[in-house]
Structure formats: C-alpha cells, structure tokens
Amino acid sequence: MIRLSAPEGIAVWQLALDSTIPSDCLSPEEEERAARFRFARDRHRYRACRSALRLVLGEALGVAPEAVVFTYGPYGKPECELTFNVSHSAGLALIALGAEGVDIEKIRQDIEPKTLGRSVFTATELAAITTTEDFFDAWTAKEALIKAEGGGFSSPLLKRTVWPTLEPELAEHYDVIRLIPEPGFAAALAIRQIKKAARQVSGGS
C-alpha cells in the first residue's frame, strides 16, 4: 500500500487490488460474500480490499485485524468506532481513515463529458467542465461528498454545486479535497467541517 498526501489528521492509502494481501483475517461473513462473486479476479479484489481495510483499522485501534468489528449503515456502508471510507475502481482502491467520504475513478476517454454530465451536474459545474479529466475531477468530488453525507444516487447533492468550488452553504459544513492517485485516475476526499476546526485548534493545517 502507498500512503497519499492528505490533510493533517487524515490518512489515505492507495492499494493495488491485484497485489497479494494476506486474507486470513477475514470473517466468515466476508468469506461468504467473496465466494458469491462469479469471477476469481473479483473474489481476489474483494478479499484484498477488505483485508487491507482490516489491517489499517486494526493498527489504528491497536487490535488484531481479525478483531475489528463492523456494523452496517442503511446503505450497506461498513462502519466501526473509527471514521473511514473506501472506494475502488479498475483494480485500484483508496482507504481513507478519518474522512467521511472518498472516491476514485478510472479516467475514461470514451465519453462525451457535457452529454453525460447533464444528468449529474449543475449548470455551473457543466460550464466549468471542458475536458474528460475535468469530468472525472467533478464526479469524484461530488461522489465523495454524497458518501460523506450518507445518501445514495437519489441524494439532493446531485442538484448542488460541488465543483470546481463548493457552493457557500455546503462549504460551511464540508471540505472537498482533490487527491493525486496514480496517473489515469481521479480521486477526491470529503471531510466534515468540524474535523477541519479540530485540526486548526490542534495546530494542524
């Protein structure tokens, strides 16, 4: 795993899902879920991502990876006593510890950004999108914020301006930060403002 640059108090790891990660820490429920994937590659990637997540959380909690206990929110999002979020795309995953939302997407060149963007972006966002890279920067920012807010694809945030800057009302509650993963990918992090205030009080950035 590679640790990416992130704000003070936030840790973000980049994981190649086709790499070898010890998976003997998974729970029976996780092994059962892995077995439901049709293709071996998908089974391996699920095990790798969940095992890496357990390693990261276990180290932060001071417990063995297999001792980490998850609960699940209304959208099936795994939760534990620490704030974290996970995203993956095309064999690459991000694990963000201390942040409510993270998103990574493989940048595809076979799309028409303006046409595809009409269903997910505001007029302000569409006006700022001039390249495929812009589209994915905007999409990962919005998706990270939707995940932080806890909604799904019906989230009202689809109708709010998130990129290239947050509209003022949203900026009162969240920070959205662009991450730099490996070339060919776009990624973003969403953090509640209360965490930003806590970092400032403690002397962080």
C-alpha positions in Angstrom: 0.0 0.0 0.0 1.1 3.6 -0.7 0.1 6.5 1.6 -1.1 9.5 -0.3 -0.7 13.1 0.7 -3.8 14.2 2.7 -4.7 16.9 5.3 -3.5 16.8 8.8 -5.4 14.1 10.8 -6.5 12.2 7.7 -4.7 9.1 6.3 -5.3 7.8 2.8 -3.8 4.6 1.5 -3.7 3.5 -2.2 -4.0 -0.2 -2.8 -3.4 -2.2 -6.0 -6.2 -4.8 -5.7 -4.4 -7.4 -7.8 -1.5 -7.4 -5.3 -1.0 -10.1 -2.7 -2.6 -9.2 0.7 -2.8 -11.8 3.5 -6.6 -12.6 3.7 -6.6 -14.9 6.8 -8.1 -12.1 8.9 -11.5 -12.1 7.1 -14.7 -13.0 8.9 -16.8 -16.0 7.8 -19.4 -13.5 6.5 -16.7 -11.7 4.4 -15.5 -15.0 3.0 -19.1 -15.9 2.2 -19.6 -12.6 0.4 -16.3 -13.1 -1.5 -17.5 -16.6 -2.6 -20.6 -15.0 -4.2 -18.5 -13.2 -6.9 -18.7 -15.0 -10.2 -15.1 -14.3 -11.3 -11.9 -15.2 -9.5 -10.4 -11.8 -10.1 -13.4 -10.1 -8.3 -13.2 -12.6 -5.4 -9.4 -11.8 -5.1 -10.0 -8.0 -5.2 -12.7 -8.1 -2.6 -10.6 -10.1 -0.2 -7.6 -7.8 -0.9 -9.6 -4.7 -0.2 -11.3 -5.9 2.9 -8.1 -7.4 4.3 -6.2 -4.2 3.8 -9.0 -2.3 5.5 -8.8 -4.6 8.5 -5.0 -4.1 8.6 -5.4 -0.3 8.6 -8.2 -0.2 11.1 -6.6 -2.8 13.4 -3.4 -0.9 13.5 -5.2 2.4 14.3 -7.3 0.7 17.0 -4.4 -1.3 18.5 -6.1 -4.7 17.8 -5.6 -7.6 15.6 -7.1 -7.2 12.1 -9.5 -10.1 12.6 -10.7 -8.5 15.8 -12.1 -5.4 14.0 -15.9 -5.5 14.2 -18.1 -3.9 11.5 -21.7 -2.8 11.6 -23.6 -1.7 8.5 -25.5 1.5 7.8 -28.8 1.8 5.9 -27.0 1.8 2.5 -24.8 -1.2 3.4 -21.8 1.0 4.3 -19.4 -0.7 6.7 -18.8 1.2 10.0 -16.8 0.8 13.1 -15.7 3.0 16.0 -13.4 5.0 13.7 -14.4 7.2 10.8 -13.3 5.7 7.5 -14.4 5.3 3.9 -13.4 3.1 1.0 -13.6 3.4 -2.8 -12.3 1.3 -5.7 -12.1 1.5 -9.5 -10.4 -0.7 -12.2 -8.1 -2.5 -9.8 -7.2 0.4 -7.6 -8.6 1.2 -4.1 -8.4 4.1 -1.6 -8.9 3.6 2.1 -9.4 6.9 3.9 -9.1 7.0 7.7 -10.6 10.0 9.4 -12.7 11.1 6.5 -16.4 10.6 5.8 -16.1 10.2 2.0 -13.6 9.2 -0.6 -14.0 8.4 -4.3 -11.7 7.2 -7.0 -12.5 6.7 -10.7 -10.5 5.4 -13.7 -10.4 8.2 -16.2 -12.1 7.0 -19.4 -11.6 8.8 -22.7 -14.6 7.2 -24.5 -17.2 9.5 -23.1 -18.6 12.9 -24.1 -18.3 14.9 -20.8 -21.0 17.5 -21.5 -23.6 15.0 -22.6 -23.0 12.5 -19.8 -22.7 15.3 -17.3 -26.2 16.7 -17.8 -27.8 14.1 -15.5 -25.4 14.6 -12.6 -24.0 18.1 -12.7 -25.4 21.6 -12.2 -25.3 24.3 -14.9 -22.3 25.9 -13.0 -20.4 22.6 -13.0 -21.2 21.8 -16.6 -19.9 25.3 -17.7 -16.6 24.6 -15.9 -16.1 21.1 -17.5 -14.0 21.4 -20.7 -12.1 18.1 -20.7 -12.7 14.4 -19.7 -10.3 15.0 -16.8 -12.5 17.8 -15.6 -15.5 15.5 -15.7 -13.9 12.9 -13.5 -12.5 15.5 -11.1 -16.0 16.9 -10.8 -17.6 13.5 -10.5 -15.2 12.2 -7.8 -15.7 15.4 -5.8 -19.5 15.0 -5.9 -19.4 11.3 -5.2 -17.1 11.7 -2.2 -19.5 14.4 -0.8 -22.5 12.2 -1.4 -20.8 9.4 0.5 -19.9 11.7 3.3 -23.5 13.0 3.5 -24.7 9.4 3.7 -27.0 9.4 0.7 -27.2 7.4 -2.5 -27.8 8.3 -6.1 -31.1 10.0 -5.1 -29.1 12.4 -3.0 -30.1 16.1 -3.4 -26.4 16.9 -3.7 -26.7 15.9 -7.3 -28.5 19.3 -7.7 -26.0 21.3 -5.7 -22.7 22.8 -7.0 -19.7 20.9 -5.6 -17.0 21.6 -8.3 -14.8 23.4 -9.1 -15.7 25.0 -5.7 -18.4 24.2 -3.1 -21.3 26.5 -3.0 -21.3 28.6 0.2 -23.9 26.6 2.1 -22.1 23.3 1.5 -18.7 24.9 2.3 -20.0 25.8 5.8 -20.2 22.0 6.5 -17.6 20.2 4.3 -14.2 20.4 2.7 -13.7 18.6 -0.6 -10.1 17.9 -1.4 -8.6 16.6 -4.7 -6.3 13.6 -4.2 -3.5 12.6 -6.5 -3.6 8.9 -7.1 -1.6 7.1 -9.8 -1.8 8.5 -13.4 -5.0 7.7 -15.2 -7.2 8.1 -12.1 -9.1 10.9 -10.4 -9.9 11.0 -6.7 -11.4 13.2 -4.0 -11.9 13.3 -0.3 -14.8 14.8 1.6 -14.4 15.9 5.3 -16.9 17.4 7.7 -16.0 21.0 8.7 -16.0 20.0 12.4 -12.9 18.0 11.7 -11.2 21.0 10.0 -11.9 23.1 13.0 -10.4 20.5 15.3 -7.3 20.3 13.2 -6.9 24.1 13.4 -7.3 24.1 17.2 -4.7 21.4 17.5 -2.3 23.4 15.3 -2.8 21.4 12.1 -3.3 22.9 8.6 
